[in-house]
């Protein structure tokens, strides 16, 4: 989303639209005369850093000089709260002995930044304007005061990653955490799993792989787990990726079970299924098929192997055991919407997921815009297919 002017072909993103813009900058550290904002797109060369620009410059009308916004607002030296040991100096070139990145956010350094040559500490303009707090109190993350300790190699106790060298530390507990991990949500629903997952500070001893990236999980660090599926766990970083999670925290939201069973157990190996209420279904084994060509009413695939349910009165009403146990209502794992199992086999439809034509049972959204055959509509992770039972897919 952004703002747009049709008349001027002018666009501005939401972040810049919220910022206060100074029309005039008076700073003797940058230039001896006042600098005025030029309200138009213009190609220019910044007088301070020497780099080209093609956005709104600040210009001195007397000297005919132009400056980037960040350059115009900058000062030669600053005292920075995240690096109180030394004064930081403004640089417009990246020294060869640095890695060319901001020590706080890791972004590539651009035409102007601040640097301490004694400590090899660099910080970009955005981090200068928004410094990290030196101490934090967040009882969800840790029960004690956390102190910022820059440029330390460590493994985060919350997520198990070592990609950011700026931990918040509790020295008495030997606890270290990324700044971004302090606000890790405690209860969420990811798209690819049927149940809610919960953040836990550690796992039971054992080898476990992440349900998203399939990489090893450090069982001594925090991880997201499912209370109903003991083998399903996800790195907290993976669980909160935008394509995995909808961004909604569910910690204070009561859980309601939206799944509705489609069958009732009458007695051992006998059920009444809502799709065939007039007769009960009897559980049978593969050997009872007697080499007949039988297909499942739900998925329309043949009964090749495994157990199935057959009507005790109608010879042609057969369901795979897996299909018979499908819930009548469920939240689809990928579309993240409530779906209802429709069992009439009159309508031919195209599955939105696999694009195959089917005439079996289908899961349909409330607005009927999303239709899934029962095979696609029943998939959730962890997903183990019978053709490759060694690993989940």
Secondary structure as GFF3:
##gff-version 3
##sequence-region A 1 393
A	DSSP	beta_strand	2	5	.	.	.	ID=ss1
A	DSSP	beta_strand	10	13	.	.	.	ID=ss2
A	DSSP	alpha_helix	14	18	.	.	.	ID=ss3
A	DSSP	beta_strand	24	25	.	.	.	ID=ss4
A	DSSP	beta_strand	35	37	.	.	.	ID=ss5
A	DSSP	beta_strand	44	45	.	.	.	ID=ss6
A	DSSP	beta_strand	52	53	.	.	.	ID=ss7
A	DSSP	beta_strand	58	60	.	.	.	ID=ss8
A	DSSP	beta_strand	65	67	.	.	.	ID=ss9
A	DSSP	alpha_helix	69	73	.	.	.	ID=ss10
A	DSSP	beta_strand	77	80	.	.	.	ID=ss11
A	DSSP	beta_strand	83	91	.	.	.	ID=ss12
A	DSSP	beta_strand	113	116	.	.	.	ID=ss13
A	DSSP	beta_strand	121	124	.	.	.	ID=ss14
A	DSSP	alpha_helix	125	129	.	.	.	ID=ss15
A	DSSP	beta_strand	135	136	.	.	.	ID=ss16
A	DSSP	beta_strand	146	149	.	.	.	ID=ss17
A	DSSP	beta_strand	167	170	.	.	.	ID=ss18
A	DSSP	beta_strand	175	177	.	.	.	ID=ss19
A	DSSP	beta_strand	187	188	.	.	.	ID=ss20
A	DSSP	beta_strand	197	200	.	.	.	ID=ss21
A	DSSP	beta_strand	223	225	.	.	.	ID=ss22
A	DSSP	beta_strand	233	234	.	.	.	ID=ss23
A	DSSP	alpha_helix	236	239	.	.	.	ID=ss24
A	DSSP	beta_strand	263	267	.	.	.	ID=ss25
A	DSSP	beta_strand	270	273	.	.	.	ID=ss26
A	DSSP	three_ten_helix	274	276	.	.	.	ID=ss27
A	DSSP	beta_strand	281	284	.	.	.	ID=ss28
A	DSSP	three_ten_helix	286	289	.	.	.	ID=ss29
A	DSSP	beta_strand	308	311	.	.	.	ID=ss30
A	DSSP	beta_strand	318	320	.	.	.	ID=ss31
A	DSSP	alpha_helix	321	324	.	.	.	ID=ss32
A	DSSP	beta_strand	329	331	.	.	.	ID=ss33
A	DSSP	beta_strand	338	342	.	.	.	ID=ss34
A	DSSP	beta_strand	349	350	.	.	.	ID=ss35
A	DSSP	beta_strand	357	358	.	.	.	ID=ss36
A	DSSP	beta_strand	362	365	.	.	.	ID=ss37
A	DSSP	beta_strand	371	373	.	.	.	ID=ss38
A	DSSP	alpha_helix	374	377	.	.	.	ID=ss39
A	DSSP	three_ten_helix	386	388	.	.	.	ID=ss40
###
